[in-house]
Amino acid sequence: MEAGNPIRILLADDHPVVREGLALILDNEDDMTVASQASNGHEAVELFRQQQPDVALLDLRMPGLNGVETITAIRAEFPNAHIILLTTYDGDEDIYQGLRAGAKAYLLKDTPCEEILESIRAVHTGQQRIPSPVGVKLVERMGIPELSEREREVLQLMSAGRSNQEIGTVLCITESTVKFHINNILSKLQVQDRTQAVVTALRRGITHL
């Protein structure tokens, strides 16, 4: 990296302490500078549009738009955007959806600082960075049947404690159709009952409380 041309970075995280801590670390590097900071997904999209940074470092869970939705919105306008997800969530579905949306790296927040810095440099040059534990979970996820959009909606409502009748009312479908979807969900998740389905979905990042 030539002097005077640091990697311009957008940070997006809804926790100010995390954001400011990262900013201190990144601004201390000769070849990096934090161009802007966002506290939610909508801000991140707007700041990316205004500043078109070299790399965006996004949290997965943010108010408004989550990380995956933010990536999708940014890449709709800027298909070659270099984006890294930095998160505490390591569910295989989180990883799968984040990388499918277009993240070039998926890092956990307990990643050593030097590895985060090297990942930013790598992604800036167009490389991907997927740490081994993340890669293992991604491979596992690839072999699991995907839930349909409707099945995801049913599962999210199950996670919220809704009954079959309530789910049917919310989604404007019959109770027998709800049961049909639940049977498919149990089969795809390879679980025996609703409770196991909800626990598995939360653990893997398919649904969120």
ABEGO torsion letter per residue (X at the ends): XBBGBBBBBBBBBABAAAAAAAAAAAAABAABBBABBBABAAAAAAAAAAAGBABBBBBABBBEBBAAAAAAAAAAABAABBBBBBBABABAAAAAAAAAAGBABBBBAABBAAAAAAAAAAAAAGBBBBBAAAAAAAAAAAABBBBBAAAAAAAAAAAAGBBAAAAAAAAGBBAAAAAAAAAAAAAAAGBABAAAAAAAAAAAGABBX
